[in-house]
Amino acid sequence: RTAGMRVIGFTGAAHSYPGHADALTEAGAETVIRRWAELKSVIAALSEWSADV
């Protein structure tokens, strides 16, 4: 986020753990997905949403 980039976290891998999504959000992820199939729609939604990051 410091670089002005929007961040999407991913928790669908084997190394994910309970609370991982919260940790990613606290670290700066704007949203978190659990399945790669969600990525396209999340990118589209973020592209339409132009609030300050």
mmJSON file of the N, C-alpha and C atoms, coordinates in Angstrom:
{"data_MODEL":{"atom_site":{
"group_PDB":["ATOM","ATOM","ATOM","ATOM","ATOM","ATOM","ATOM","ATOM","ATOM","ATOM","ATOM","ATOM","ATOM","ATOM","ATOM","ATOM","ATOM","ATOM","ATOM","ATOM","ATOM","ATOM","ATOM","ATOM","ATOM","ATOM","ATOM","ATOM","ATOM","ATOM","ATOM","ATOM","ATOM","ATOM","ATOM","ATOM","ATOM","ATOM","ATOM","ATOM","ATOM","ATOM","ATOM","ATOM","ATOM","ATOM","ATOM","ATOM","ATOM","ATOM","ATOM","ATOM","ATOM","ATOM","ATOM","ATOM","ATOM","ATOM","ATOM","ATOM","ATOM","ATOM","ATOM","ATOM","ATOM","ATOM","ATOM","ATOM","ATOM","ATOM","ATOM","ATOM","ATOM","ATOM","ATOM","ATOM","ATOM","ATOM","ATOM","ATOM","ATOM","ATOM","ATOM","ATOM","ATOM","ATOM","ATOM","ATOM","ATOM","ATOM","ATOM","ATOM","ATOM","ATOM","ATOM","ATOM","ATOM","ATOM","ATOM","ATOM","ATOM","ATOM","ATOM","ATOM","ATOM","ATOM","ATOM","ATOM","ATOM","ATOM","ATOM","ATOM","ATOM","ATOM","ATOM","ATOM","ATOM","ATOM","ATOM","ATOM","ATOM","ATOM","ATOM","ATOM","ATOM","ATOM","ATOM","ATOM","ATOM","ATOM","ATOM","ATOM","ATOM","ATOM","ATOM","ATOM","ATOM","ATOM","ATOM","ATOM","ATOM","ATOM","ATOM","ATOM","ATOM","ATOM","ATOM","ATOM","ATOM","ATOM","ATOM","ATOM","ATOM","ATOM","ATOM","ATOM","ATOM","ATOM","ATOM"],
"id":[1,2,3,4,5,6,7,8,9,10,11,12,13,14,15,16,17,18,19,20,21,22,23,24,25,26,27,28,29,30,31,32,33,34,35,36,37,38,39,40,41,42,43,44,45,46,47,48,49,50,51,52,53,54,55,56,57,58,59,60,61,62,63,64,65,66,67,68,69,70,71,72,73,74,75,76,77,78,79,80,81,82,83,84,85,86,87,88,89,90,91,92,93,94,95,96,97,98,99,100,101,102,103,104,105,106,107,108,109,110,111,112,113,114,115,116,117,118,119,120,121,122,123,124,125,126,127,128,129,130,131,132,133,134,135,136,137,138,139,140,141,142,143,144,145,146,147,148,149,150,151,152,153,154,155,156,157,158,159],
"type_symbol":["N","C","C","N","C","C","N","C","C","N","C","C","N","C","C","N","C","C","N","C","C","N","C","C","N","C","C","N","C","C","N","C","C","N","C","C","N","C","C","N","C","C","N","C","C","N","C","C","N","C","C","N","C","C","N","C","C","N","C","C","N","C","C","N","C","C","N","C","C","N","C","C","N","C","C","N","C","C","N","C","C","N","C","C","N","C","C","N","C","C","N","C","C","N","C","C","N","C","C","N","C","C","N","C","C","N","C","C","N","C","C","N","C","C","N","C","C","N","C","C","N","C","C","N","C","C","N","C","C","N","C","C","N","C","C","N","C","C","N","C","C","N","C","C","N","C","C","N","C","C","N","C","C","N","C","C","N","C","C"],
"label_atom_id":["N","CA","C","N","CA","C","N","CA","C","N","CA","C","N","CA","C","N","CA","C","N","CA","C","N","CA","C","N","CA","C","N","CA","C","N","CA","C","N","CA","C","N","CA","C","N","CA","C","N","CA","C","N","CA","C","N","CA","C","N","CA","C","N","CA","C","N","CA","C","N","CA","C","N","CA","C","N","CA","C","N","CA","C","N","CA","C","N","CA","C","N","CA","C","N","CA","C","N","CA","C","N","CA","C","N","CA","C","N","CA","C","N","CA","C","N","CA","C","N","CA","C","N","CA","C","N","CA","C","N","CA","C","N","CA","C","N","CA","C","N","CA","C","N","CA","C","N","CA","C","N","CA","C","N","CA","C","N","CA","C","N","CA","C","N","CA","C","N","CA","C","N","CA","C","N","CA","C","N","CA","C","N","CA","C"],
"label_alt_id":[null,null,null,null,null,null,null,null,null,null,null,null,null,null,null,null,null,null,null,null,null,null,null,null,null,null,null,null,null,null,null,null,null,null,null,null,null,null,null,null,null,null,null,null,null,null,null,null,null,null,null,null,null,null,null,null,null,null,null,null,null,null,null,null,null,null,null,null,null,null,null,null,null,null,null,null,null,null,null,null,null,null,null,null,null,null,null,null,null,null,null,null,null,null,null,null,null,null,null,null,null,null,null,null,null,null,null,null,null,null,null,null,null,null,null,null,null,null,null,null,null,null,null,null,null,null,null,null,null,null,null,null,null,null,null,null,null,null,null,null,null,null,null,null,null,null,null,null,null,null,null,null,null,null,null,null,null,null,null],
"label_comp_id":["ARG","ARG","ARG","THR","THR","THR","ALA","ALA","ALA","GLY","GLY","GLY","MET","MET","MET","ARG","ARG","ARG","VAL","VAL","VAL","ILE","ILE","ILE","GLY","GLY","GLY","PHE","PHE","PHE","THR","THR","THR","GLY","GLY","GLY","ALA","ALA","ALA","ALA","ALA","ALA","HIS","HIS","HIS","SER","SER","SER","TYR","TYR","TYR","PRO","PRO","PRO","GLY","GLY","GLY","HIS","HIS","HIS","ALA","ALA","ALA","ASP","ASP","ASP","ALA","ALA","ALA","LEU","LEU","LEU","THR","THR","THR","GLU","GLU","GLU","ALA","ALA","ALA","GLY","GLY","GLY","ALA","ALA","ALA","GLU","GLU","GLU","THR","THR","THR","VAL","VAL","VAL","ILE","ILE","ILE","ARG","ARG","ARG","ARG","ARG","ARG","TRP","TRP","TRP","ALA","ALA","ALA","GLU","GLU","GLU","LEU","LEU","LEU","LYS","LYS","LYS","SER","SER","SER","VAL","VAL","VAL","ILE","ILE","ILE","ALA","ALA","ALA","ALA","ALA","ALA","LEU","LEU","LEU","SER","SER","SER","GLU","GLU","GLU","TRP","TRP","TRP","SER","SER","SER","ALA","ALA","ALA","ASP","ASP","ASP","VAL","VAL","VAL"],
"label_asym_id":["A","A","A","A","A","A","A","A","A","A","A","A","A","A","A","A","A","A","A","A","A","A","A","A","A","A","A","A","A","A","A","A","A","A","A","A","A","A","A","A","A","A","A","A","A","A","A","A","A","A","A","A","A","A","A","A","A","A","A","A","A","A","A","A","A","A","A","A","A","A","A","A","A","A","A","A","A","A","A","A","A","A","A","A","A","A","A","A","A","A","A","A","A","A","A","A","A","A","A","A","A","A","A","A","A","A","A","A","A","A","A","A","A","A","A","A","A","A","A","A","A","A","A","A","A","A","A","A","A","A","A","A","A","A","A","A","A","A","A","A","A","A","A","A","A","A","A","A","A","A","A","A","A","A","A","A","A","A","A"],
"label_entity_id":["1","1","1","1","1","1","1","1","1","1","1","1","1","1","1","1","1","1","1","1","1","1","1","1","1","1","1","1","1","1","1","1","1","1","1","1","1","1","1","1","1","1","1","1","1","1","1","1","1","1","1","1","1","1","1","1","1","1","1","1","1","1","1","1","1","1","1","1","1","1","1","1","1","1","1","1","1","1","1","1","1","1","1","1","1","1","1","1","1","1","1","1","1","1","1","1","1","1","1","1","1","1","1","1","1","1","1","1","1","1","1","1","1","1","1","1","1","1","1","1","1","1","1","1","1","1","1","1","1","1","1","1","1","1","1","1","1","1","1","1","1","1","1","1","1","1","1","1","1","1","1","1","1","1","1","1","1","1","1"],
"label_seq_id":[1,1,1,2,2,2,3,3,3,4,4,4,5,5,5,6,6,6,7,7,7,8,8,8,9,9,9,10,10,10,11,11,11,12,12,12,13,13,13,14,14,14,15,15,15,16,16,16,17,17,17,18,18,18,19,19,19,20,20,20,21,21,21,22,22,22,23,23,23,24,24,24,25,25,25,26,26,26,27,27,27,28,28,28,29,29,29,30,30,30,31,31,31,32,32,32,33,33,33,34,34,34,35,35,35,36,36,36,37,37,37,38,38,38,39,39,39,40,40,40,41,41,41,42,42,42,43,43,43,44,44,44,45,45,45,46,46,46,47,47,47,48,48,48,49,49,49,50,50,50,51,51,51,52,52,52,53,53,53],
"pdbx_PDB_ins_code":[null,null,null,null,null,null,null,null,null,null,null,null,null,null,null,null,null,null,null,null,null,null,null,null,null,null,null,null,null,null,null,null,null,null,null,null,null,null,null,null,null,null,null,null,null,null,null,null,null,null,null,null,null,null,null,null,null,null,null,null,null,null,null,null,null,null,null,null,null,null,null,null,null,null,null,null,null,null,null,null,null,null,null,null,null,null,null,null,null,null,null,null,null,null,null,null,null,null,null,null,null,null,null,null,null,null,null,null,null,null,null,null,null,null,null,null,null,null,null,null,null,null,null,null,null,null,null,null,null,null,null,null,null,null,null,null,null,null,null,null,null,null,null,null,null,null,null,null,null,null,null,null,null,null,null,null,null,null,null],
"Cartn_x":[0.824,0.0,0.858,2.012,2.892,3.255,3.342,3.676,2.459,1.308,0.106,-0.587,-0.236,-0.835,-1.953,-2.952,-4.034,-3.625,-3.925,-3.455,-4.636,-4.557,-5.54,-4.807,-5.264,-4.67,-5.276,-4.55,-5.019,-4.774,-5.827,-5.702,-6.072,-6.042,-6.465,-5.38,-4.191,-3.087,-2.978,-2.206,-2.048,-1.404,-0.629,0.058,-0.836,-2.063,-2.98,-3.415,-3.846,-4.196,-5.362,-6.052,-7.136,-6.608,-7.296,-6.865,-5.955,-5.606,-4.703,-5.296,-6.587,-7.232,-7.156,-7.378,-7.274,-5.854,-4.873,-3.472,-3.136,-3.632,-3.377,-4.047,-5.258,-5.956,-5.205,-4.763,-3.991,-2.676,-2.121,-0.865,-1.075,-2.34,-2.595,-3.413,-3.795,-4.631,-5.988,-6.431,-7.72,-8.875,-8.657,-9.621,-8.851,-9.509,-8.866,-9.781,-9.194,-9.956,-9.433,-10.304,-9.892,-9.756,-10.321,-10.264,-9.822,-8.96,-8.5,-9.664,-10.736,-11.904,-12.526,-12.273,-12.813,-12.008,-10.791,-9.87,-10.406,-10.92,-11.381,-12.472,-13.445,-14.532,-14.059,-13.104,-12.569,-11.791,-10.993,-10.258,-11.238,-12.292,-13.301,-13.955,-14.297,-14.929,-13.979,-12.72,-11.754,-11.51,-11.582,-11.397,-12.51,-13.718,-14.855,-14.883,-14.289,-14.308,-13.106,-13.324,-12.224,-12.025,-12.363,-12.129,-10.631,-10.248,-8.835,-8.368,-7.166,-6.581,-5.578],
"Cartn_y":[-1.197,0.0,1.247,1.192,2.348,2.767,1.812,2.093,2.543,2.673,3.086,1.955,0.73,-0.428,-1.011,-1.554,-2.228,-3.684,-4.228,-5.568,-6.504,-7.684,-8.744,-9.901,-10.292,-11.429,-12.732,-13.84,-15.161,-16.164,-16.865,-17.834,-19.25,-19.541,-20.849,-21.9,-21.595,-22.551,-23.399,-24.454,-25.388,-24.731,-23.687,-23.044,-22.048,-21.865,-20.953,-21.526,-20.672,-21.085,-20.238,-20.676,-19.858,-18.472,-17.446,-16.085,-15.492,-16.273,-15.801,-14.603,-14.665,-13.549,-12.27,-12.393,-11.22,-10.672,-11.565,-11.127,-10.407,-10.918,-10.262,-8.895,-8.798,-7.514,-6.52,-6.965,-6.088,-5.663,-6.512,-6.187,-5.285,-5.018,-4.076,-4.592,-5.851,-6.352,-5.661,-5.207,-4.52,-5.516,-6.685,-7.78,-9.087,-10.172,-11.483,-12.486,-13.319,-14.37,-15.735,-16.755,-18.119,-18.999,-18.559,-19.352,-18.463,-19.001,-18.225,-17.818,-18.61,-18.292,-16.951,-16.483,-15.206,-14.005,-14.24,-13.144,-12.2,-12.743,-11.895,-10.923,-11.415,-10.529,-9.51,-9.88,-8.938,-7.831,-8.19,-7.171,-6.232,-6.779,-5.941,-4.996,-5.501,-4.662,-3.571,-3.905,-2.902,-1.857,-2.261,-1.319,-0.286,-0.701,0.218,1.091,0.62,1.348,2.272,3.548,4.504,5.309,4.734,5.436,5.511,6.444,6.548,5.269,4.869,3.652,4.042],
"Cartn_z":[0.0,0.0,0.0,0.608,0.625,-0.792,-1.696,-3.09,-3.89,-3.233,-3.925,-4.663,-4.341,-4.999,-4.14,-4.786,-4.07,-3.89,-2.724,-2.371,-2.141,-2.761,-2.555,-1.89,-0.712,-0.023,-0.518,-0.34,-0.767,0.345,0.747,1.84,1.418,0.142,-0.335,-0.403,0.034,-0.056,1.208,1.121,2.243,3.46,3.259,4.387,5.138,4.669,5.347,6.691,7.588,8.947,9.444,10.497,11.053,11.438,11.033,11.327,10.263,9.241,8.194,7.448,7.135,6.434,7.262,8.561,9.437,9.442,9.485,9.477,8.176,7.055,5.771,5.702,6.223,6.257,7.134,8.291,9.182,8.545,7.678,7.003,5.793,5.436,4.358,3.193,3.199,2.106,2.152,1.015,0.936,1.032,0.503,0.584,0.52,0.886,0.907,0.217,-0.651,-1.321,-0.89,-1.021,-0.684,-1.91,-3.035,-4.263,-5.42,-6.297,-7.446,-8.335,-8.342,-9.167,-8.778,-7.57,-7.097,-7.593,-8.053,-8.366,-9.439,-10.529,-11.633,-11.183,-10.43,-9.998,-8.97,-8.128,-7.145,-7.85,-8.844,-9.606,-10.301,-10.875,-11.537,-10.536,-9.367,-8.344,-7.873,-7.653,-7.21,-8.291,-9.545,-10.651,-10.686,-10.291,-10.283,-9.043,-7.979,-6.718,-6.666,-6.54,-6.627,-5.352,-4.22,-2.951,-2.686,-1.822,-1.466,-0.804,-1.143,-0.567,0.476],
"occupancy":[1.0,1.0,1.0,1.0,1.0,1.0,1.0,1.0,1.0,1.0,1.0,1.0,1.0,1.0,1.0,1.0,1.0,1.0,1.0,1.0,1.0,1.0,1.0,1.0,1.0,1.0,1.0,1.0,1.0,1.0,1.0,1.0,1.0,1.0,1.0,1.0,1.0,1.0,1.0,1.0,1.0,1.0,1.0,1.0,1.0,1.0,1.0,1.0,1.0,1.0,1.0,1.0,1.0,1.0,1.0,1.0,1.0,1.0,1.0,1.0,1.0,1.0,1.0,1.0,1.0,1.0,1.0,1.0,1.0,1.0,1.0,1.0,1.0,1.0,1.0,1.0,1.0,1.0,1.0,1.0,1.0,1.0,1.0,1.0,1.0,1.0,1.0,1.0,1.0,1.0,1.0,1.0,1.0,1.0,1.0,1.0,1.0,1.0,1.0,1.0,1.0,1.0,1.0,1.0,1.0,1.0,1.0,1.0,1.0,1.0,1.0,1.0,1.0,1.0,1.0,1.0,1.0,1.0,1.0,1.0,1.0,1.0,1.0,1.0,1.0,1.0,1.0,1.0,1.0,1.0,1.0,1.0,1.0,1.0,1.0,1.0,1.0,1.0,1.0,1.0,1.0,1.0,1.0,1.0,1.0,1.0,1.0,1.0,1.0,1.0,1.0,1.0,1.0,1.0,1.0,1.0,1.0,1.0,1.0],
"B_iso_or_equiv":[0.0,0.0,0.0,0.0,0.0,0.0,0.0,0.0,0.0,0.0,0.0,0.0,0.0,0.0,0.0,0.0,0.0,0.0,0.0,0.0,0.0,0.0,0.0,0.0,0.0,0.0,0.0,0.0,0.0,0.0,0.0,0.0,0.0,0.0,0.0,0.0,0.0,0.0,0.0,0.0,0.0,0.0,0.0,0.0,0.0,0.0,0.0,0.0,0.0,0.0,0.0,0.0,0.0,0.0,0.0,0.0,0.0,0.0,0.0,0.0,0.0,0.0,0.0,0.0,0.0,0.0,0.0,0.0,0.0,0.0,0.0,0.0,0.0,0.0,0.0,0.0,0.0,0.0,0.0,0.0,0.0,0.0,0.0,0.0,0.0,0.0,0.0,0.0,0.0,0.0,0.0,0.0,0.0,0.0,0.0,0.0,0.0,0.0,0.0,0.0,0.0,0.0,0.0,0.0,0.0,0.0,0.0,0.0,0.0,0.0,0.0,0.0,0.0,0.0,0.0,0.0,0.0,0.0,0.0,0.0,0.0,0.0,0.0,0.0,0.0,0.0,0.0,0.0,0.0,0.0,0.0,0.0,0.0,0.0,0.0,0.0,0.0,0.0,0.0,0.0,0.0,0.0,0.0,0.0,0.0,0.0,0.0,0.0,0.0,0.0,0.0,0.0,0.0,0.0,0.0,0.0,0.0,0.0,0.0],
"pdbx_formal_charge":[null,null,null,null,null,null,null,null,null,null,null,null,null,null,null,null,null,null,null,null,null,null,null,null,null,null,null,null,null,null,null,null,null,null,null,null,null,null,null,null,null,null,null,null,null,null,null,null,null,null,null,null,null,null,null,null,null,null,null,null,null,null,null,null,null,null,null,null,null,null,null,null,null,null,null,null,null,null,null,null,null,null,null,null,null,null,null,null,null,null,null,null,null,null,null,null,null,null,null,null,null,null,null,null,null,null,null,null,null,null,null,null,null,null,null,null,null,null,null,null,null,null,null,null,null,null,null,null,null,null,null,null,null,null,null,null,null,null,null,null,null,null,null,null,null,null,null,null,null,null,null,null,null,null,null,null,null,null,null],
"auth_seq_id":[1,1,1,2,2,2,3,3,3,4,4,4,5,5,5,6,6,6,7,7,7,8,8,8,9,9,9,10,10,10,11,11,11,12,12,12,13,13,13,14,14,14,15,15,15,16,16,16,17,17,17,18,18,18,19,19,19,20,20,20,21,21,21,22,22,22,23,23,23,24,24,24,25,25,25,26,26,26,27,27,27,28,28,28,29,29,29,30,30,30,31,31,31,32,32,32,33,33,33,34,34,34,35,35,35,36,36,36,37,37,37,38,38,38,39,39,39,40,40,40,41,41,41,42,42,42,43,43,43,44,44,44,45,45,45,46,46,46,47,47,47,48,48,48,49,49,49,50,50,50,51,51,51,52,52,52,53,53,53],
"auth_comp_id":["ARG","ARG","ARG","THR","THR","THR","ALA","ALA","ALA","GLY","GLY","GLY","MET","MET","MET","ARG","ARG","ARG","VAL","VAL","VAL","ILE","ILE","ILE","GLY","GLY","GLY","PHE","PHE","PHE","THR","THR","THR","GLY","GLY","GLY","ALA","ALA","ALA","ALA","ALA","ALA","HIS","HIS","HIS","SER","SER","SER","TYR","TYR","TYR","PRO","PRO","PRO","GLY","GLY","GLY","HIS","HIS","HIS","ALA","ALA","ALA","ASP","ASP","ASP","ALA","ALA","ALA","LEU","LEU","LEU","THR","THR","THR","GLU","GLU","GLU","ALA","ALA","ALA","GLY","GLY","GLY","ALA","ALA","ALA","GLU","GLU","GLU","THR","THR","THR","VAL","VAL","VAL","ILE","ILE","ILE","ARG","ARG","ARG","ARG","ARG","ARG","TRP","TRP","TRP","ALA","ALA","ALA","GLU","GLU","GLU","LEU","LEU","LEU","LYS","LYS","LYS","SER","SER","SER","VAL","VAL","VAL","ILE","ILE","ILE","ALA","ALA","ALA","ALA","ALA","ALA","LEU","LEU","LEU","SER","SER","SER","GLU","GLU","GLU","TRP","TRP","TRP","SER","SER","SER","ALA","ALA","ALA","ASP","ASP","ASP","VAL","VAL","VAL"],
"auth_asym_id":["A","A","A","A","A","A","A","A","A","A","A","A","A","A","A","A","A","A","A","A","A","A","A","A","A","A","A","A","A","A","A","A","A","A","A","A","A","A","A","A","A","A","A","A","A","A","A","A","A","A","A","A","A","A","A","A","A","A","A","A","A","A","A","A","A","A","A","A","A","A","A","A","A","A","A","A","A","A","A","A","A","A","A","A","A","A","A","A","A","A","A","A","A","A","A","A","A","A","A","A","A","A","A","A","A","A","A","A","A","A","A","A","A","A","A","A","A","A","A","A","A","A","A","A","A","A","A","A","A","A","A","A","A","A","A","A","A","A","A","A","A","A","A","A","A","A","A","A","A","A","A","A","A","A","A","A","A","A","A"],
"auth_atom_id":["N","CA","C","N","CA","C","N","CA","C","N","CA","C","N","CA","C","N","CA","C","N","CA","C","N","CA","C","N","CA","C","N","CA","C","N","CA","C","N","CA","C","N","CA","C","N","CA","C","N","CA","C","N","CA","C","N","CA","C","N","CA","C","N","CA","C","N","CA","C","N","CA","C","N","CA","C","N","CA","C","N","CA","C","N","CA","C","N","CA","C","N","CA","C","N","CA","C","N","CA","C","N","CA","C","N","CA","C","N","CA","C","N","CA","C","N","CA","C","N","CA","C","N","CA","C","N","CA","C","N","CA","C","N","CA","C","N","CA","C","N","CA","C","N","CA","C","N","CA","C","N","CA","C","N","CA","C","N","CA","C","N","CA","C","N","CA","C","N","CA","C","N","CA","C","N","CA","C","N","CA","C","N","CA","C"],
"pdbx_PDB_model_num":[1,1,1,1,1,1,1,1,1,1,1,1,1,1,1,1,1,1,1,1,1,1,1,1,1,1,1,1,1,1,1,1,1,1,1,1,1,1,1,1,1,1,1,1,1,1,1,1,1,1,1,1,1,1,1,1,1,1,1,1,1,1,1,1,1,1,1,1,1,1,1,1,1,1,1,1,1,1,1,1,1,1,1,1,1,1,1,1,1,1,1,1,1,1,1,1,1,1,1,1,1,1,1,1,1,1,1,1,1,1,1,1,1,1,1,1,1,1,1,1,1,1,1,1,1,1,1,1,1,1,1,1,1,1,1,1,1,1,1,1,1,1,1,1,1,1,1,1,1,1,1,1,1,1,1,1,1,1,1]
}}}
